[in-house]
Amino acid sequence: MNQEYALVPRAVVESERFYTMPVSAQALYFHAAVLTSHGAVEVPAMYDLIQRIGCSKEDLEILLQILWIQITF
């Protein structure tokens, strides 16, 4: 069986900061983790993801401010 796994640091998802984020920002974090293979998600892919799962640009801003995700241009 060949499966791919995304690396999501347990320390991040068990932190108080993560638990206090809106659920939509948490969902965006998990979906972005699945999209990345090199630690960053490209801008077009991130905006497509935001639209597909119903998150907002504010959710992206939260993740960028906390430095849990990186986007590339």
C-alpha positions in Angstrom: 0.0 0.0 0.0 1.5 3.3 -1.1 0.2 6.3 0.9 1.3 9.8 1.3 1.3 11.6 4.6 1.5 15.2 5.4 3.6 16.3 8.3 1.6 18.3 10.9 3.6 19.0 14.0 1.8 17.7 17.0 3.1 20.6 19.1 1.3 23.0 16.8 -2.2 21.4 16.9 -2.0 20.8 20.6 -1.1 24.4 21.4 -3.5 26.8 23.1 -2.9 29.3 20.2 -4.2 26.7 17.7 -7.2 25.8 19.8 -8.2 29.4 20.1 -8.0 30.1 16.3 -11.3 30.0 14.4 -12.2 26.5 13.2 -12.0 27.7 9.6 -8.3 28.8 10.1 -7.6 25.4 11.6 -9.1 23.7 8.6 -7.1 25.8 6.2 -3.9 24.8 8.1 -4.6 21.1 7.7 -5.6 21.4 4.0 -2.5 23.5 3.3 -0.3 20.9 5.0 -1.7 18.3 2.6 -0.8 20.5 -0.4 2.8 21.1 0.5 5.7 18.9 -0.1 8.4 21.4 0.6 7.1 23.5 3.5 5.3 26.2 1.5 2.2 26.5 -0.6 2.1 28.6 -3.8 -0.1 31.7 -3.8 -2.5 30.5 -6.6 -3.0 27.1 -4.9 -3.7 28.8 -1.5 -6.3 31.1 -2.9 -7.9 28.2 -4.8 -8.0 26.2 -1.5 -9.5 29.1 0.4 -12.4 29.2 -2.1 -12.9 25.5 -2.3 -13.2 24.9 1.5 -15.0 28.2 2.3 -12.4 29.9 4.3 -11.5 33.5 4.2 -8.4 35.6 3.5 -8.6 36.5 7.2 -8.0 32.9 8.0 -4.9 33.0 5.9 -3.7 36.2 7.6 -4.0 34.5 11.0 -1.8 31.6 9.8 0.7 33.9 8.3 0.9 36.1 11.4 1.5 33.1 13.6 4.1 31.9 11.0 2.6 28.4 10.8 2.5 28.5 7.0 4.6 30.0 4.2 3.4 30.9 0.8 5.6 31.3 -2.3 5.0 33.5 -5.3 
